[in-house]
Amino acid sequence: MDPRTDYLTDEGRQRLEAELHHLRTVRRVEIAERIREAKREGDVSENAGYEDAKHEQGFVEGRIAEIEDLLKRAVRIQDDTDHDTVTVGSTVVISEPGEPTETYRIVGSAEADPLGGMISNECPMGMALLGKRVGDKAAFETPAGTVEVSILAIK
């Protein structure tokens, strides 16, 4: 799989679609109302409420464009992934000497949440794990130095 491709799980696509719907139907309306109220107050050139609302509008419109683009380009992560080798979509159980075992799901960067057990296929650990099999070791660089883990299971 191409590491530059944006991958999404079905759950991730649903979350992004829900966020997009909320931004379009709720946040746009709220911001438009704040801008209208600020304009009613008169001169907008020195109106902090107007400036804040316009900045927020820019952020929301940028996020809408970002999500729309991602949803158009994203490749669906298949749930029926190969359990012989680590691929995007695999859940991997790893161990590092002297540490408890850890379980991570390899996902696209848009869904990465390391504290939630989801790592990007583009991060050093994710890239090191891709293509490995149970029993293999994977080494990757961290700010603290090289870390080597063993692959215990692929789900």
C-alpha positions in Angstrom: 0.0 0.0 0.0 1.2 3.5 -0.8 2.1 5.3 2.4 1.1 8.7 0.8 -2.5 7.5 0.3 -5.1 8.6 2.8 -6.7 5.5 4.3 -10.0 5.5 6.3 -11.9 2.9 8.2 -15.6 2.8 7.8 -15.9 4.2 11.3 -13.5 7.0 10.4 -15.4 7.9 7.3 -18.6 8.0 9.3 -17.0 10.3 12.0 -15.8 12.7 9.2 -19.1 12.7 7.5 -20.8 13.5 10.8 -18.3 16.3 11.5 -18.9 17.7 7.9 -22.7 17.6 8.4 -22.3 19.4 11.7 -20.0 22.1 10.3 -22.3 22.7 7.3 -25.7 22.7 9.1 -24.9 24.0 12.6 -21.6 25.8 12.8 -22.1 27.8 9.5 -25.5 28.9 10.7 -24.2 29.9 14.2 -21.3 31.9 12.7 -23.5 33.6 10.1 -25.8 34.7 12.9 -22.8 36.1 14.9 -21.7 38.1 11.8 -25.2 39.5 11.3 -25.4 40.6 14.9 -22.0 42.2 14.7 -23.0 44.1 11.6 -26.2 45.4 13.3 -23.9 47.0 15.9 -22.6 49.4 13.3 -19.0 49.9 12.2 -17.4 46.5 11.7 -13.9 47.9 11.2 -13.3 48.0 15.0 -15.8 45.3 16.1 -13.9 42.5 17.9 -17.0 40.2 17.7 -17.1 40.6 14.0 -13.4 39.9 13.6 -13.7 36.8 15.8 -16.7 35.5 13.9 -14.9 36.1 10.5 -11.8 34.2 11.8 -13.9 31.4 13.0 -15.8 31.3 9.7 -12.4 31.0 7.9 -11.4 28.1 10.1 -14.7 26.3 9.6 -14.7 26.8 5.8 -11.1 25.5 5.7 -12.0 22.4 7.8 -15.0 21.8 5.5 -12.8 21.9 2.4 -10.2 19.7 4.1 -12.8 17.0 5.0 -14.4 17.1 1.6 -11.0 16.6 -0.1 -10.1 13.8 2.3 -13.4 12.0 1.7 -13.0 12.3 -2.1 -9.4 10.9 -2.0 -9.5 8.4 0.8 -9.1 4.7 0.2 -11.3 2.4 2.3 -9.5 0.2 4.7 -10.8 -3.3 4.1 -12.0 -5.2 7.3 -11.0 -8.5 5.7 -7.3 -7.7 6.0 -4.7 -10.4 5.6 -3.7 -11.7 9.0 -0.4 -13.1 7.9 1.3 -9.8 7.4 0.8 -6.3 8.9 -1.1 -4.0 6.5 -3.1 -0.9 6.9 -6.1 -2.0 8.8 -4.3 -4.7 10.8 -4.5 -4.8 14.6 -1.0 -5.7 15.9 0.0 -6.9 19.3 3.7 -6.0 20.0 6.1 -6.3 22.8 9.2 -4.4 23.7 11.7 -6.0 26.1 10.9 -5.0 29.7 7.5 -3.4 28.8 3.9 -4.7 28.8 2.4 -5.8 25.5 0.7 -3.1 23.5 -2.0 -3.4 20.8 -2.3 -1.0 17.9 -4.5 -0.7 14.8 -2.7 0.6 11.7 -4.8 3.4 10.2 -4.4 6.4 7.9 -3.1 9.6 9.3 -6.5 11.2 9.4 -7.6 8.7 12.1 -4.4 8.3 14.0 -4.9 8.4 17.8 -1.9 6.7 19.5 -3.4 7.1 23.0 -6.5 5.4 21.6 -4.5 2.5 20.1 -4.6 3.8 16.5 -1.3 4.6 14.8 -0.7 6.0 11.4 0.8 4.0 8.6 3.0 7.1 8.1 4.5 7.3 11.6 7.9 5.6 12.3 6.3 2.7 14.2 3.6 2.2 11.6 6.0 2.2 8.7 8.3 -0.2 10.6 5.4 -2.7 11.3 4.0 -2.8 7.7 4.9 -6.0 5.9 6.1 -7.8 9.0 4.8 -11.2 10.2 4.2 -12.8 13.6 7.6 -13.4 15.2 9.4 -10.7 13.2 11.0 -7.7 14.9 10.6 -4.1 13.8 12.9 -1.3 14.7 12.1 2.4 14.4 13.5 5.7 15.6 12.1 7.8 18.4 13.4 10.9 20.0 14.8 8.7 22.8 16.6 6.5 20.3 16.0 3.2 18.4 13.2 1.0 19.7 12.8 -2.6 18.6 9.6 -4.5 19.1 8.5 -8.1 18.4 5.2 -8.8 16.6 3.2 -11.3 18.8 -0.1 -11.3 16.9 -1.8 -9.8 13.9 -5.6 -9.6 14.0 
